[in-house]
């Protein structure tokens, strides 16, 4: 695909995979490259500054999370001038492929990561596993892992029945057990909802001196989407780059949940399930005083309606 009008403001939405890859390759061509890694993985690199965001993403997730159907790392690159290395998979693979290992081995041998002052690895879910696992390639880097899996080796996580089709995949060889791969990181941050039991069990495996747990109770199972909708993912990464992220700062950022309807609905559901009527009504009154919220208004109306004897 050749189109002289392609820019980083061009929407790539709706393109077939081959055309999308061709457009990405063209956009990377001036200051980087697009490289195919085996059958199901790709690496897209663009150099802009001495701060590098290594983002792990899926081809299917990119258009769902970006209005321009561009890698999330490119948004950070455009807004903040960072360099971007997007490692993308076709489907959820947990990046367990020899070609991916070989690519990171080559980056290490070539001294690629030595060219950057600041390196941050980022991913969510299976991509968070990869961000933690491959961070070992750049000692001293920082990691943001949203709802990561530690491993899918059934000898360790047989209790996780969500990904049984991956149980024959090798999680024991190169770049295997993600928590161990964080030992060389300067700092790592694991974001999860402690009420999501399986996510919380994986998060427990990431207990390390250099790893901070950032809990988002009642946020649910799609935290990356929530962070993007609340415009808090980029600020999180910026705070990590500055070395300023702590529990208090995170709590201040997450006050954005007060205006985030999915979180508020989850909270109301939890209060009702726990039989906390007074708190549920307090929440409903607070929310309806600040925003248009039909569900919360109905909850108040139902509570005020006369009860049959």
Residue pairs with C-beta under 8 A, 6 or more apart in sequence:
1 19
1 22
1 23
1 26
2 26
3 23
3 26
6 23
6 26
6 27
7 27
8 27
8 70
8 74
8 77
8 78
9 68
10 23
10 68
11 67
11 68
11 69
12 20
12 23
12 24
12 63
12 68
12 69
12 70
13 63
13 67
13 68
13 69
14 69
15 23
15 69
17 59
17 90
20 59
20 69
21 34
21 42
24 34
24 42
24 44
24 70
24 71
25 33
25 34
25 44
27 46
28 34
28 44
28 45
28 46
31 46
31 47
31 48
32 44
32 45
32 46
32 47
33 43
33 44
33 45
34 42
34 43
34 44
34 45
35 42
35 43
35 44
35 45
35 103
36 42
37 43
37 87
37 97
37 99
37 100
37 102
37 103
38 97
38 98
38 99
38 100
39 97
39 99
40 89
40 90
40 91
40 93
40 97
41 87
41 88
41 89
41 90
41 93
41 95
41 97
41 99
41 100
42 59
42 87
42 88
43 85
43 86
43 87
43 88
43 103
44 71
44 84
44 85
44 86
44 88
45 83
45 84
45 85
45 86
46 74
46 77
46 83
46 84
47 83
48 77
48 81
48 82
48 83
48 84
49 81
49 82
49 83
50 83
50 115
50 116
50 117
50 118
51 80
51 81
51 82
51 83
51 116
51 117
51 118
51 119
51 120
51 241
52 82
52 83
52 84
52 85
52 113
52 116
52 118
52 119
52 120
53 73
53 76
53 77
53 82
53 83
53 84
53 85
53 120
53 122
53 237
54 73
54 85
54 87
54 119
54 120
54 121
54 122
54 131
54 134
54 135
54 138
54 141
55 71
55 72
55 73
55 84
55 85
55 86
55 87
55 121
55 122
55 123
55 127
55 131
56 86
56 87
56 88
56 89
56 95
56 121
56 122
56 123
56 127
56 128
56 130
56 131
56 134
57 65
57 71
57 72
57 73
57 86
57 87
57 88
57 89
57 123
57 127
58 88
58 89
58 90
58 91
58 92
58 126
58 127
59 88
59 89
59 90
59 91
60 90
60 91
61 127
62 69
62 70
62 71
62 72
62 88
63 69
65 72
65 224
65 225
65 228
66 72
66 75
71 84
71 86
71 88
72 86
72 122
72 233
73 82
73 84
73 85
73 86
73 122
74 84
74 86
75 234
76 82
76 84
76 234
76 237
77 83
77 84
79 234
80 234
80 238
83 116
87 95
87 100
87 103
87 130
87 134
89 95
89 126
89 127
92 125
92 126
92 163
93 126
94 126
94 129
94 130
94 149
94 152
94 166
94 169
94 171
95 126
95 127
95 129
95 130
95 133
95 134
96 169
96 170
96 171
98 174
100 134
101 174
101 175
104 134
104 137
104 175
107 113
107 137
108 137
113 119
113 137
113 138
113 141
118 142
118 241
119 138
119 140
119 141
119 142
120 141
120 142
120 143
120 144
120 237
120 240
120 241
121 131
121 132
121 134
121 135
121 138
121 141
121 142
121 143
121 144
122 131
122 143
122 144
122 145
122 237
123 129
123 130
123 131
123 132
123 145
123 146
123 148
124 145
124 146
124 147
124 223
124 224
125 146
125 147
125 148
125 149
125 224
126 149
128 145
128 146
128 147
128 148
128 149
129 145
129 148
129 149
129 150
129 151
129 178
131 143
131 144
131 145
131 148
132 143
132 145
132 148
132 178
132 179
132 181
132 182
132 188
132 206
133 175
133 176
133 177
133 178
133 181
134 175
134 181
135 141
135 143
135 181
135 182
135 184
135 185
135 188
136 175
136 181
136 182
136 183
136 184
136 185
137 175
139 184
139 185
140 184
140 185
140 186
141 184
141 185
141 186
142 185
142 186
142 187
142 188
142 189
142 240
142 241
143 182
143 185
143 187
143 188
143 189
144 188
144 189
144 191
144 236
144 237
144 240
145 178
145 188
145 189
145 190
145 191
145 206
146 191
146 192
146 223
146 224
146 227
147 191
147 192
147 193
147 196
147 199
147 202
147 221
147 223
147 224
148 178
148 190
148 192
148 202
148 203
148 206
149 157
149 160
149 163
149 178
149 202
150 156
150 157
150 177
150 178
150 179
150 202
150 205
150 206
151 157
151 171
151 176
151 177
151 178
151 205
152 160
152 163
152 166
152 167
152 169
152 171
153 171
153 172
153 176
153 177
154 167
156 177
156 205
157 201
157 202
157 205
159 198
159 201
160 198
160 201
160 202
162 198
170 176
171 177
175 181
178 206
179 205
179 206
179 207
179 208
179 211
182 188
182 206
182 208
182 210
182 211
183 208
183 210
185 210
185 211
186 210
187 210
187 211
187 212
187 240
187 243
188 206
188 208
188 210
188 211
188 212
189 211
189 212
189 214
189 236
189 240
189 245
190 203
190 206
190 211
190 212
190 213
190 214
191 214
191 216
191 223
191 227
191 236
192 199
192 200
192 202
192 203
192 213
192 214
192 215
192 216
192 223
193 199
193 200
193 215
193 216
193 217
193 218
193 219
193 220
193 221
193 223
194 200
194 203
194 215
194 217
195 217
195 218
195 270
196 220
196 221
199 221
203 213
206 213
207 213
212 245
212 247
214 247
214 250
216 223
216 226
216 254
216 257
218 263
218 266
218 267
218 270
219 226
219 257
219 263
219 266
220 226
220 262
220 263
220 266
224 233
226 260
226 262
226 263
227 233
227 236
229 260
229 262
230 256
230 257
230 259
230 260
231 256
232 253
232 254
232 256
235 253
236 245
236 250
236 253
239 245
239 249
239 253
257 263
257 264
258 264
258 290
259 290
259 291
261 291
261 293
264 283
264 287
264 293
264 296
265 295
267 283
268 280
268 283
268 284
268 295
268 296
268 299
271 279
271 280
271 283
272 280
277 303
280 299
281 299
281 300
281 303
283 296
284 296
284 297
284 299
284 300
284 303
285 300
287 293
287 296
288 296
288 297
288 300
